[in-house]
Amino acid sequence: MPPPRKHKLFFWLILAAYSTFFAEVFAGSDMFPFFNLWGILIVWPLYGLHTIILITLIYRYGSRPRFATLVFAGLLFGLYEAYMTKMLWRPSWEAWLTVADVAVVEVFVLLWWHSWLSFITPLTLAEGLLTTSRDVLRGLPLRLRRFYGSRKGWLALALFGSLIQSINSPDPAASLLSGVSTVAFLTTLTLLWRRVTRGHAYTLSDLLPGKRAFRIMALWLGAMYLFHIFALYPERIPPVWPGQVIIWGLYALAIALLVRALRRFRHVREYRGAPPPFPSAKALLGAGLTFVVALPLVESALGGVAGEIVVVSWLAGSAFEIWTFFRSTWETLTRRENQPLIAQDRQGTHP
């Protein structure tokens, strides 16, 4: 039995909230996105629309999420930082390295952040916590599957988030208030989901929008792009050559690779064996509480090394993004089309 519309709408709302939390609250860019007008009307829908549209495209044209399709979709997600926020050209801080009107370091950092924190991580959490399927988790390589499938992995994410937000937060009290309010809000949404659905077993694919809803979301997101292009720092858009052309090239590359990956893995056989483990709701709540408690403590303990921590995290994230891109590209370009690949979790293989 397909889920009723109200269940789908509520799931989209929660998934959008998860994405907003990992993207904005972790970064300290908007520490209270669920409690201010800009966050509710702009930030929350922006992350939700990107996440839902991209994962729907993956299911519709690629059968199931694969590592390559998730990575390339995440790249498309991250590129919104060009025309919507202009951060890939002129960030709100002094760019480390600008070449041909493009902020080079920020390109790597923001593409990594949005691919993994705004897209893949909230999808993994929403599917594991709110549905019976594990498609996103099973599409990841073994080490990442173990990371997201363990309590320690989510604790590590919580500590990472508390570290990054603490660096950007004005003071420990603001960090603590942000952590308490946002974690409590997400916990409430999750508990309400269980009450509203009353034990109905849905998969992630069950809860994605149909064609009509998808078109509405695409038009909504397109309208948001137009609004941001002209209303938010339009003076930061560089001349067409070379700054905009480079971004167009990144868009073209991400789209071409995503299309190729979707075609390559469209007819891959279904997974065998039991789904990979995922932490319990209590374990995830423990990770959330760890995030809350760590926020003021980390900020108090950082001292004068905050700048060094930012540099290390940015470089590590950029290196990770480069590795995932080349690995995904290699798999996409070297595998034969329709090659039967079967994931057997007990043996640790992946598609």
Secondary structure as UniProt FT lines:
FT   HELIX           5..20
FT   HELIX           21..25
FT   TURN            26..28
FT   TURN            33..34
FT   HELIX           37..38
FT   HELIX           39..43
FT   HELIX           44..62
FT   HELIX           67..78
FT   HELIX           80..83
FT   TURN            84..85
FT   TURN            87..89
FT   STRAND          98..99
FT   TURN            100..101
FT   STRAND          102..103
FT   HELIX           104..113
FT   HELIX           114..120
FT   HELIX           121..130
FT   HELIX           135..138
FT   HELIX           142..148
FT   HELIX           151..168
FT   HELIX           172..197
FT   TURN            198..199
FT   HELIX           205..207
FT   HELIX           211..231
FT   HELIX           234..236
FT   HELIX           240..244
FT   HELIX           245..264
FT   TURN            265..267
FT   HELIX           281..302
FT   TURN            303..304
FT   HELIX           306..334
FT   TURN            337..338
FT   HELIX           345..347
//
